[in-house]
């Protein structure tokens, strides 16, 4: 990651945006990689959405294990939707810059969702321990 700096008065520099260098060394493969990541993103969205829909519709799956699994799938949809679309946009447009606020917002959502995922996994493991 490179930082672009803007000179201000009194020789003070401030960071305006970050430049993401995700796959800049492979310019010939960026089209292939964007297609591959788009397919992976769609598979993740469709697969986790099906898990949520099936656990909601089938009354036999209204047990705590499936309840937690549905919430874990919902978290996974949100978790992937925070990071992957920005990467796809920068691959498609060949513009790897992201503003400081955009980066901070993405990082905040990423950390909140990751923390929620860790807590959910802890609750799922405790539920499994109680069942045994």
N, C-alpha and C positions, 0 to 999 in steps of 0.2 A: 504494500500500500504506500503510495506517495502522497505527500502533502503539498498542496498548492498554497503559496503564501501571497498576500497582498501587502505591499508596503504602505504604511500610514505615516502620519506626522511623527516627528521625534524618533524616527528609526524604530518604530514598534511594528512588529508583524503580527497579523492575526490569521487564523485558519478560516478559510471560507468554505472549502469543500475538500473532500477526499477523492482520490482517484483509485478505483478498484482495478487491480491488475490480475483478475482471476485467471483468464486464459489468454493473456495478451501474447504469450510466446508461441501460441499455436493459432495463427490467424487463418490458416486453411481449414482448420477443424471447427471453427466457431459455429458455422451453420449446422454441422452434424451434431455438435454438443448442445446447441439450443433445441434442436429437434428431439434429441435423446432426453434432455431434462424436461421438455414439455410433456413427453410421453410418460416419464416417471411421475411428474406432478399430477397428470390426469389419473394415472393408476392409483396413486395415493388418495386423491380426492374421491374417486369412485369407490374404491375398496373400503375406505373408512366410512363413507356415507352409507354404503350398503350394510355395514355392521351396525351403525346407529339405527337405520330404518328397520332392519330385521329384529333387533332386540326390542324396539318399541312396539312393533306390530304383533309379534308372537307372544301370547300370554305364558307359554311354557318357559320363556326366557326372562321372566320377571323375577329373577333371583339376584342376590347381591353380587355374585361373580359377574353376571352379564350386565348388571347396572354399572359396575365399575369399568367393565370393558367398553361399554358404549361411551362413557365419559372419557375414557382414555383415547378412544378413536376421535372424539370431538376435539380433544386437546391436540391430537396429532394433526388434524386438519388445520387448526389455527397455527400450530407450531410451524408447519411446512409453508403455510400461506404468508408467514411473516418474512421468511428469507428467500424462498425460491422465485417469486415473481420479480423481485428487484434484480436478481441475478439474470433472469431471462430477458428483462428489458435492456440491461446493459449488454448482453450478448447480441440481441437483435439490432440495437441501435449503434453498436460499436462505441457508445459513450459510457465510459466507466466512472463518471463522476457522480458523487452523491454529496448532498449538502450536509453540513455539520448537524443541523436539526434533524434531517432525515435519518442520518446515521444514529444519532442519539435516540430517536424515537424507535427505530428498528431494534436497537440494542435493548431498550427498556422493555418492549413487548417480548423480545426473545428471552430475556432473563425472567420476566414474570411468568411466562408460559413454561419455561424450563423448571422453575421452582414449583409451580403447580403440578407439573408432571412428576417431580420427585415426591411431593407429598401424596399424590394419588397412588404412586407405586408403593409407598410406605403403608398406606391404608389398605391397599390390595394384599400386601404381604401379611399384614396383621389379620385381615379377614381370613386368609388362607390358613394362618397359624391357628386361629380360633376354630375353624372347621375341622382341623386335624385333631 
